């Protein structure tokens, strides 16, 4: 299975306030997120993390170490200064700013940030992103895009199957050419 997530912000105490996360403290938040991921992600699965893992290298390293290097593909976010690409090569199969993938024949562009257009958007390819901790992107922007931020998905990763189901209800991309 293939999974997507973004904006874990592990051990970031201010995110509790900023996003009204329902945890007493960062330890409780980190434990819940970690438990959710360990329950869902199996050793043969692939996990795309679309940025903002943690401000703290030690915390991010502990989380990434729970999975095999081959399982993780990392897309850099705006709060990933602690995780330069050189460091991430020991924990992830790939580390990029943006990535085009294909899952079960479906083309998807992955980026931490929501985009207006992406490779193949005029052909109704999909986009997955994070960065926004509310579903403002889904409300304001039409098209085959999905915000995979943990705040919108009960602090769990989103499976490709969930993404497929979600995309069925989305309008065509604004620049779609039939």
Secondary structure, DSSP 8 states (H G I E B T S, - for coil): -EEEEB---BT-HHHHHHTT-S-SSHHHHHHHHHHHHHHH--TT-EEEE-S--BS-HHHHHHHHTTS-GGGEEEE--TT-TT--HHHHTTT-SEEESEEEEEETTEEEEEESS--S--TTGGGT-EEEE-S-SSTHHHHH--SSEEE-BGGGTTTS-EEHHHHHHHHHTS---TT---
